[in-house]
Amino acid sequence: MASQKIHQKNGQINIVLHDNKVTKAEEHNNQHYHGKAPFAHIDQELSSFVGMESLKRKIKEIYATIIINEKRSQMGLSNTKQVLHMLFKGNPGTGKTTVARKLAKIYFDMNLLSKGHFIEAERADLVGEYIGQTAQKTRSLIQKAMGGILFIDEAYSLARGGERDFGKEAIDTLVKHMEDSGGDFVLILAGYPYEMDRFLTLNPGLKSRFPFILDFPDYEVDQLMEIARQMASDREYKLSKDAEWKLRNFLYKQRNNPGRNFSNARFIRNVMEHAIRMQAVRLLYKDSISPDELILLTGNDLKLEDMDAIW
């Protein structure tokens, strides 16, 4: 199977299946890297991620522990299985969902997950309207996620209704299965930093279940420019010098605006897609079009003054 995505708009469940077959641990061919560049394959997997140094260090720590634990087992020494549940804190467009999806593949390649698929869910997928419905919905979703990653964005919404809300039952069910999954299941909760911190205070026992709590800071302007170039290159386009100058100046103004509604890399993606459309409109008026013109995005193509169209 290549990749399959299932989208249900209201009460969405997004399921991504990689080209992975269910494989028993002892049958999975996991190549080990040793010597001067033991993490070269991980660097390659994460090369498209701008910044995120803390995340990259954690993944290398996890991989190193796996390999050393295997050596310990070969020598008759004890080893403990790693708990990989994570909590992501960051503003929109900082890469939380993208990273979680990538981790599903990486953990499969490391033989930590048997299937390596990715399921994205929200409150409506877990919380029912009647007594007993929530636990059933949550257990069903966890069952679908076994062997892969269950990603719940805006996880604090599960606690927004107070003590009488069924969201608490969903949290309790998740916590129970985090302990009972046998390691073949990773739960990632994500959301805005302030709301996630408050969520953890409302559920004191929850924080200790997540050995990895990662902050996803807003991107710096240089990083956003790198992302813009990367997005253009992936689509076989290139930003002209005046386009880069225009975009950089605009990003500085946005970053220094305290009342800004800024979505980081998501905004950059919208800018690039809008610029490509504007370039297409501009080129249609020409009698002949050169290959260089098909590739180049100019400052006029960015149309940053037309924010409503970009958002």
N, C-alpha and C positions, 0 to 999 in steps of 0.2 A: 504494500500500500504506500502511495506517495505521501501526500499530506491531506488531511480532511479537516475542514472547519465547519462547525455547526453553530449558527448564530440564531438566537432567539431574542428579539429586541427587548421586550419587557419581561424581566425575569430572565436575563440572558445566561445561557450556559455556552461558553465557547470551548470546544474540545479540539485539540490539535494532536493528531497521531503522527508520529514520525515514521520513517521507513524502518521500524524496529519490530522484530519478532520477539514474542515472549521467550525469554532465554533463562535457563537455570544458571545459577551463579557459577557452577563448576564447568558449564559448557560455554560460557561467554569468553570470547578471545579478547582479553584486555592486555594490550601491549604496554610494557613498562618502560619508562625512560629513566636512565640513570646517568651519572657522570656530571659533566660540566653544564649541561642544559637539561635538567630533569623536567622542567616545566615548559619546554618549548611548545608542546602541543596545546597546553592550556593558554599560553600567550597567543597562539594562533587562533584558537577558538574565540578568545575575547578581544581580538585585535580591533574589531569594529566598534567597541565600546570606548567612547571618549571619557577620560577621567576614570572614576570608579576604582581608585587604587585600593581602597579598603576591601571592596568585594573581591578583587583579583587576588589579594593576599589570602583572604579566607578560603577561596577555592583551592589555592595551592597548599594551604595547611591541611585541608580535607584530603586532597590527593596524596600528600606525603604520608599522612596518618594511615591511609589505606595500604600503601605499599609497605610501610614499616610493620604494620600489623600482620600482613601476610608473611613477612620474614620472621616475625616473632612466632607465628603459628608453625612455620617450618622447623623452628628450633625448639618446639615444645613449650614455648612461653605463652602465657595468657594474653588475651587482647579483648578490648571492649568495643562493641558496635557503636558507631557514631550516631547521635541524634541530630537530624539535619533540619528540623523545623525552624522557620525563619520569620522575622518580622521586619518589614520594610517601612521606613518613614521618609516621605518626601513630597514635594509639591507636584502638581500636574506636569507631565512632560519630562520628568527627570529619569525615566527609563525603568521604572519598577516592573511594569508588565513585561517589557522586552527582556529584562534580565531573568525574570521568573521563567519565561518560556525557554530561554537559552539554557537555564539550569536543568530543565527536564532532559534535554539532550546530553548535557555534560554528565549528569548523574547516571544516565543510562550507559554512556560510554565507560564510566568508571565502575560499572557493575553494581551501583548502589540501588538502582531501581530496575525492576524486571521488564517494564514496558517503555518507560520514558515519555508517556503522553502528558499533556497539559490541559487542565480544566480550569476555566475561569468562571467564577460564580459571584453572585451578589446576594443581598439579604433575602430577596423574594424567592431565591432558589432553596433556601434553608428554612425559613420561618413560615409556619403554617398559620391558618386562621382559627383552628380548633384544637382542643386538647388532644395530645397524642400525635397530631399531624406533623409537628416540627421535628420530633425525634426521628420519625419515619423518613421524612424528606432529607434530613441531614445524613442519616445512615445510608440512604440510597445514593446520595451524591458522593459520600466517602467511598462506597463500594465501587462506583465508576472510576474513582481516582486512584484506587489501589494499583500499585506498580508505577505510579507517576506522581505528579504534583497537583495539588488543589490550591488554587490561588484565589483569595477572597479580598477584593479591593474595597476600600471604605469599610473595613471590618468593624469600626466603632458603631456602625449603624445597627449592629446586632444588640447593642446595649442601650439604644436610644429610648426605648419605651419604659424603662424602669423595671421594678421588681415583678410586676404583673405581666410584663410583655413576654411573649414566647421566644424572643431573641436569646434570653438567658438560657433557655433549654437547648437552643442550638449550640451555644458556647459550651455548655456542660457536655453535650454529646461529642463535640469536636475534641474536647480535652480528653475524654475517655478513650477515644479511638487513637489519639496521639500516642497513648501508652500501650494500646493493644494491637497496633498495626504490624508488629514484628519487624519494623524498620523498612518495609516495602511501601512506604507512603510518606510524602513530605507535604506539610501544610505551611503555606506562606500567607500571612495576613499583612495587608498593606493599607496605607492611607496617609493623610496629611499629618505632619509632625505633631502639632499641638493636640489634635484630636486623638491620635494614637497614644500619646503620653497619658492623656486623660482616661482613655479606654483601659489602659493597664492599671491605673489607680482604682478604677471601679471593679476590677477583677484581680485582686492581689495575687491569687495563685497562678495567674496566667503567665506572667513574665518569666517565671522560672522554667516554663516549658519550652522557651525559645532560647537556645544557646547562641543563636546568631541574630542580633538586632542591628540592622544596617541603616545608616542615614544616607539618603540620596540628596545631596545638596544641590541648590540651583547651579546651573552651569555658568562659568565665567564667560565673558565676551569672546575671548580667544578660543575657548572650547566650542562655543556656538558657531563660530566661523569655521572651525574644523568640521563640525557636523554638517554645515551647509555645503562645504566643498565635497564632503564624502557623499552626501545625498545627490549632489549634482553629478559626480563621477559615476555613481551607481546607475544613473539614468543616461549616461553618456552625454552629459552636458558639462559646460564649464562657465564659471562666473567671470565676467570681464573685470578689469581693474576698477572701473567706475562702479560696477555693481557691488564689488567687495567693499569699496569705500563707503557707498551709500548704506549698505546693510550694517557695517560695523558702527557707523555713526548713529544709526537708528537704534541698534542694540544698546549702546552706551546710554542713550536717553531713556530707554525703557528700564534698564537696570537701575538707573538713578531716580526713577519716578516712584515715590513711596506709595502712590495710589494705583500703581499699575496692576493690570490683570494680565499677567504674563505666564505663558505655558511652556517656556523652555524649548526643548527639542521639538515638541508638538507644533509650536509656532513656526519654527524653522521649516518643518515639513510643509506646513500650509503655505509659507512664503514661496518655497521652491515650486510647489505644484501650481500655485497661482502664476508665478513667473513663466513657467513652461506654457501655460495657456495663453498668456499675454504675448509671448514670443511667437506662438503659432498664429495668432491673429495678425501680428505685425508682418510676418513673413508672407502671408497670403496676398498682401497688396503688391508684392514684388513679382516682376515678370520672370526672373530667374533667381535661383537660390543655390549658393555654393555650400559645400559640406561644412566649411568653417561657420557659416551663418546658421546652419542647423544645430550646431553644437553650442554656440555662444549665447549666454544670457546677459543682457545689458542692464545698466542701471534703470533705464526706462521700463524694462520688462518687470522689474520688481514691484512697481506701483505701491510703494509703502505708504503713500499718502491715502490710499484707498483701503483703510483698515477693515471696514465692514465686509468688503469682498474677500479679504484674506481670512478673517476669523470665520 
